[in-house]
Amino acid sequence: MNNRLRFGIFLAPFHKPGINPTLALEQDLELVEWLDRCDYDEVWFGEHHSAGSEISASPELMIATAACRTKHIKLGTGVVSVSYHNPLWVAERIVQLDHLTRGRVMMGVGPGSLPTDAAMIGLSQKDTRGLLDDGLDVMMKLIKGTEPVNFKNDRWELTDARLHLRPYSNFDIACAAVASPTGPKLAGKHGAGLISIGATTAAGFDALALHWDVIEAEAAHHNQVVDRAKWRLVGLCHIAETAEQARRDVEYGIEHWFNYFQEIAAFPQMAMPGQNAKEMIDFINDSGFGAIGTPEMCRAQIERLHKQSNGGFGAYLTLAHNWANFDATKRSYELIAREVFPHFQGQHHSTMDAAVRAQKMRPELAEIHAKAVESAQERYAAEKEARA
């Protein structure tokens, strides 16, 4: 990878049902503060309304709160479920956040991943992708243009719609994708970025190169330009000083996470086998779905994704999962920043090469240094003798 790979997280979030939600949301924000201090580039906040675990209903509220607590990290909707909202108001909210964050906002869009969310507002999953297509068309016209927008479908009607404020920055806009071509098609149509969620699942991994082929084909058809730097891949990691420690860490919460996708969330692409913590950990590592272990294992996963992408990508996002307790989770992210970032951001080889060069030169320079010290000692002895 010649360019600086960005790092971040995709924060649904996942919390065990029944715990204190106030403290859980506060902990999510504390994690974002920690990532900001550890020099992560971006965090994407989810939108969910049911099923008990993914308890953030508004990525915009999370962004507004996190912006006040951080300095550098970019903050995105990961993703706003466009089919649930009037696209005019989605665009208005993201532009206001663009101003409030001084350009640190990003907009990720998707159709909505939980069928139990859509059911509460009378939507079927068969309709959400079409509404995303309609909504994103409207939003791009509002954000990128200045002409009034008129639009009507079975769910929304806009009459001479305009944004109240113009954007503060040319913020990133990205479409979510798992295995279907819907996200890549929309990204190519609008020249937007792509967030490949579950890039390490069997279906997602196999679709990686296809995703970019679809984007480029659609971009060419719609006279758009797309950039691999705006392609974000989402994977799973928990890192510790040793593989054994990492396995012990995730015994804290991995069974709840697996059970959520096996039994509760109607999101079959993320359902994985495993009846106990050991089986689940082994599946994660053996299948390539993620890395529970050492920084070297995390690096290997990113290199594997880079190869599969057939040309590279711009950012690697860890799917935030709460497999471990909060202290171990923070330590994992810190180790990734310390031991993984440099390999993909151009900092590893320069210091390692400097150490190798110094090691090769050490015998000769050490001898010169020893002789210089010896000569200094002899001169001083001579000076003392002359004064005496």
C-alpha positions in Angstrom: 0.0 0.0 0.0 1.6 3.2 -1.2 -0.9 5.6 0.4 -1.6 6.1 4.0 -4.3 3.6 5.1 -6.8 5.2 7.4 -8.2 3.4 10.5 -11.4 3.7 12.3 -14.4 1.9 13.8 -17.9 1.1 12.8 -20.0 1.5 16.0 -23.4 0.0 15.8 -23.2 -0.3 18.9 -23.7 -3.8 20.4 -24.7 -4.0 24.0 -26.1 -6.9 26.1 -29.8 -6.3 26.7 -30.7 -5.5 30.2 -27.7 -3.4 31.1 -27.9 0.3 32.0 -28.3 2.0 28.6 -27.2 5.4 29.9 -23.8 4.0 31.0 -23.6 1.9 27.8 -24.0 5.0 25.5 -21.6 7.0 27.7 -19.0 4.2 27.3 -19.4 4.4 23.6 -18.6 8.1 23.7 -15.6 7.4 26.0 -14.3 4.9 23.4 -14.5 7.6 20.7 -12.5 9.9 22.9 -9.9 7.2 23.4 -9.7 6.6 19.6 -9.2 10.3 19.0 -6.2 10.3 21.4 -4.9 7.1 19.7 -4.9 8.9 16.3 -7.7 7.0 14.7 -9.1 8.7 11.6 -12.8 8.1 11.7 -15.8 6.6 13.5 -19.2 5.7 12.1 -22.3 5.6 14.3 -25.2 3.3 13.6 -29.0 3.8 13.5 -31.2 1.1 14.9 -34.6 1.0 16.7 -35.3 -2.5 17.8 -33.9 -5.9 18.9 -32.4 -4.8 22.2 -28.6 -4.6 21.4 -27.9 -1.9 18.9 -29.3 0.9 21.1 -28.3 4.1 19.2 -31.4 5.4 17.4 -29.7 8.6 16.0 -26.2 8.7 14.6 -26.6 12.5 14.3 -27.0 12.9 18.1 -24.0 10.7 18.7 -21.9 12.8 16.3 -23.1 16.1 17.9 -22.1 14.8 21.4 -18.8 13.2 20.3 -17.8 16.3 18.4 -17.6 18.3 21.6 -15.3 15.7 23.2 -12.8 15.1 20.4 -10.4 17.2 18.4 -9.3 15.4 15.2 -11.3 12.3 14.5 -14.0 12.4 11.7 -17.5 11.4 12.6 -20.0 9.7 10.3 -23.5 8.3 10.1 -22.8 4.6 9.8 -25.4 4.5 8.5 -28.5 6.6 8.5 -31.4 4.5 7.2 -32.6 6.8 4.4 -35.7 4.7 3.7 -37.0 5.7 7.2 -36.7 9.5 6.8 -37.7 12.3 4.5 -34.5 12.9 2.5 -34.8 16.7 2.9 -34.5 16.4 6.6 -31.6 14.0 6.4 -29.7 16.4 4.2 -30.5 19.3 6.5 -29.2 17.5 9.6 -26.0 16.4 8.0 -25.3 19.9 6.7 -25.9 21.4 10.1 -23.5 18.9 11.6 -21.0 19.8 8.9 -21.0 23.4 10.3 -21.0 22.4 14.0 -18.0 20.0 13.5 -16.1 22.4 11.2 -16.0 19.8 8.5 -15.4 16.7 10.5 -18.7 15.0 9.5 -19.2 12.2 7.0 -22.5 10.8 5.7 -23.0 7.1 5.3 -26.3 5.9 3.9 -28.1 2.6 3.7 -31.6 1.0 3.4 -31.8 -0.1 7.0 -30.5 -3.5 8.2 -33.0 -4.6 10.8 -36.4 -5.8 9.5 -37.9 -5.2 12.9 -37.1 -1.5 12.5 -38.9 -1.2 9.2 -41.9 -3.2 10.3 -42.8 -0.6 13.0 -43.3 2.1 10.3 -45.0 -0.1 7.8 -42.1 -0.8 5.6 -41.1 -4.1 4.0 -37.5 -5.0 3.3 -38.5 -5.3 -0.4 -39.2 -1.6 -0.4 -36.3 -0.2 1.5 -33.6 -0.4 -1.3 -35.9 1.5 -3.7 -36.5 4.2 -1.2 -32.8 4.5 -0.5 -32.2 5.0 -4.3 -34.9 7.7 -4.4 -33.8 9.3 -1.2 -30.1 9.5 -2.2 -31.0 11.0 -5.5 -32.8 13.8 -3.7 -30.1 14.3 -1.1 -27.3 14.5 -3.7 -29.3 17.2 -5.6 -29.8 19.2 -2.5 -26.2 18.9 -1.2 -24.4 19.2 -4.5 -26.7 21.6 -6.3 -28.5 24.9 -5.7 -31.7 24.4 -7.7 -35.0 23.6 -6.0 -35.9 19.9 -5.9 -39.3 18.6 -6.7 -40.0 14.9 -6.1 -42.9 12.5 -5.3 -43.2 8.8 -4.7 -45.5 6.7 -2.5 -43.8 7.9 0.7 -42.5 11.4 0.2 -43.4 14.6 -1.6 -41.1 17.6 -2.0 -42.1 20.9 -3.5 -39.4 23.4 -4.4 -37.2 21.9 -1.6 -33.9 23.6 -0.8 -31.4 23.3 1.9 -31.6 26.1 4.5 -27.8 26.1 4.8 -25.1 25.3 2.2 -22.5 22.7 3.3 -19.5 23.9 5.3 -17.2 21.4 3.5 -17.1 18.9 0.7 -17.8 16.1 3.2 -17.5 12.4 2.4 -20.7 10.5 1.3 -20.6 6.7 1.3 -23.0 3.9 0.6 -23.1 0.7 2.7 -22.8 -2.7 1.1 -22.7 -6.3 2.4 -23.0 -8.8 -0.4 -25.6 -7.4 -2.9 -24.7 -4.9 -5.6 -27.1 -2.2 -4.3 -24.5 -0.2 -2.4 -21.8 -0.3 -5.2 -24.4 0.6 -7.8 -25.5 3.7 -5.9 -21.9 4.7 -5.0 -20.9 4.5 -8.7 -24.1 6.4 -9.8 -23.3 9.3 -7.5 -19.4 9.2 -7.4 -19.7 8.4 -3.7 -17.6 6.2 -1.4 -18.4 2.6 -0.3 -18.5 1.0 3.2 -18.2 -2.8 2.8 -19.7 -4.0 6.0 -18.8 -7.6 6.8 -16.0 -7.5 4.3 -14.5 -10.6 6.0 -17.7 -12.7 5.9 -17.6 -15.4 3.3 -20.1 -13.6 1.1 -18.5 -10.2 1.7 -15.0 -11.3 1.1 -15.9 -13.1 -2.2 -17.7 -9.9 -3.3 -14.9 -7.4 -2.6 -13.4 -7.3 -6.1 -16.9 -7.5 -7.6 -18.0 -4.5 -5.5 -15.3 -2.3 -7.1 -16.1 -3.6 -10.6 -19.7 -2.6 -10.1 -18.8 0.9 -8.8 -16.5 1.5 -11.8 -19.0 0.3 -14.3 -21.8 2.4 -12.8 -19.5 5.5 -12.5 -18.6 5.2 -16.2 -22.2 4.9 -17.2 -23.2 8.0 -15.2 -20.0 10.1 -16.0 -18.8 10.0 -12.4 -15.4 9.6 -10.9 -14.8 7.2 -8.1 -11.8 6.9 -5.8 -10.5 3.7 -4.0 -9.4 6.0 -1.1 -13.1 6.4 -0.3 -13.6 2.6 -0.1 -13.8 1.5 3.5 -13.6 -2.2 4.6 -15.1 -3.4 7.9 -13.6 -6.3 9.7 -13.4 -7.9 13.2 -10.4 -7.8 15.6 -9.5 -8.1 19.2 -5.9 -7.8 20.0 -3.8 -8.3 23.1 -0.1 -8.8 24.0 -0.5 -12.6 23.5 -3.0 -14.8 21.6 -3.9 -16.5 24.9 -4.7 -13.2 26.6 -6.9 -12.1 23.6 -8.9 -15.4 23.8 -9.4 -14.9 27.6 -10.5 -11.3 27.0 -13.3 -12.1 24.5 -14.8 -14.7 26.8 -16.4 -11.7 28.4 -19.0 -11.0 25.7 -18.4 -13.0 22.5 -21.3 -15.5 23.2 -23.8 -12.7 23.4 -22.6 -11.2 20.2 -22.9 -14.5 18.3 -26.3 -15.2 19.8 -27.6 -11.9 18.7 -26.9 -12.7 15.1 -27.8 -16.4 15.4 -31.1 -16.0 17.1 -32.3 -12.3 17.2 -31.2 -10.0 14.4 -32.7 -11.0 11.0 -29.4 -10.3 9.3 -28.4 -13.7 7.9 -25.1 -12.5 6.4 -23.7 -12.1 9.9 -25.0 -15.4 11.4 -22.1 -17.6 12.3 -21.7 -21.1 13.8 -20.5 -21.8 17.3 -22.1 -23.1 20.5 -19.6 -21.8 23.1 -16.8 -19.3 23.4 -14.0 -21.7 22.3 -15.9 -22.7 19.1 -16.7 -19.1 18.4 -13.1 -17.9 18.7 -11.9 -20.7 16.6 -14.4 -19.9 13.9 -13.4 -16.3 13.8 -9.7 -17.1 13.4 -9.9 -20.2 11.3 -12.4 -18.9 8.8 -10.7 -15.5 8.3 -13.7 -13.7 9.6 -11.5 -11.8 12.0 -8.5 -11.9 14.2 -8.6 -12.6 17.9 -4.9 -12.6 18.9 -1.9 -10.6 18.3 -1.1 -7.4 16.3 0.6 -9.7 13.7 -2.7 -11.4 13.1 -4.5 -8.1 12.6 -1.8 -7.1 10.1 -2.3 -10.4 8.2 -6.0 -9.8 8.0 -5.6 -6.4 6.5 -3.0 -7.7 4.0 -5.4 -10.5 3.0 -8.2 -7.9 2.4 -5.8 -5.7 0.4 -5.0 -8.6 -1.9 -8.7 -9.6 -2.3 -9.7 -6.1 -3.1 -7.6 -6.3 -6.2 -6.2 -2.8 -6.1 -6.4 -1.6 -2.5 -8.8 0.5 -0.4 -8.7 3.6 1.7 -9.7 2.7 5.2 -9.9 -0.3 7.5 -12.7 -0.1 10.1 -13.0 -2.4 13.0 -16.5 -3.5 13.8 -17.0 -2.4 17.4 -18.3 -5.5 19.2 -17.9 -5.4 23.0 -16.4 -8.9 23.1 -14.1 -7.8 25.9 -14.5 -5.6 28.9 -13.9 -1.9 28.4 -10.3 -1.8 29.7 -9.3 -4.7 27.4 -11.2 -3.2 24.5 -9.3 0.1 24.9 -6.0 -1.8 25.1 -6.8 -3.6 21.9 -7.4 -0.4 20.0 -4.2 1.1 21.5 -2.2 -2.0 20.4 -3.6 -1.7 16.9 -2.6 2.0 16.8 0.9 1.2 18.1 1.7 -2.1 16.3 -0.5 -2.1 13.2 -0.9 1.5 12.0 2.8 2.0 11.2 2.9 -0.9 8.7 0.2 0.7 6.6 0.9 4.4 7.1 4.6 4.5 6.0 6.1 4.8 9.4 7.3 1.2 10.1 10.0 0.8 7.5 11.7 4.2 8.0 12.5 3.5 11.7 13.3 -0.2 11.1 15.6 0.7 8.3 17.3 3.3 10.5 17.9 0.7 13.2 19.4 -1.7 10.7 21.7 0.9 9.2 22.9 1.9 12.7 23.4 -1.8 13.6 25.6 -2.3 10.5 27.7 0.8 11.3 28.0 0.1 15.0 31.3 -1.9 15.1 33.2 0.7 13.1 31.7 3.7 14.8 32.1 2.1 18.2 35.7 1.5 17.6 36.2 5.2 16.4 34.3 6.3 19.5 36.4 4.2 21.8 39.6 5.6 20.3 38.2 9.1 20.6 37.6 8.6 24.3 41.1 7.1 24.7 42.7 10.1 23.0 40.7 12.5 25.1 41.9 10.7 28.2 45.5 10.8 27.0 45.3 14.6 26.3 43.9 15.3 29.7 46.6 13.3 31.4 49.2 15.2 29.4 47.6 18.5 30.4 47.6 17.6 34.1 51.2 16.6 33.9 52.1 19.9 32.1 50.4 22.0 34.8 52.1 20.0 37.6 
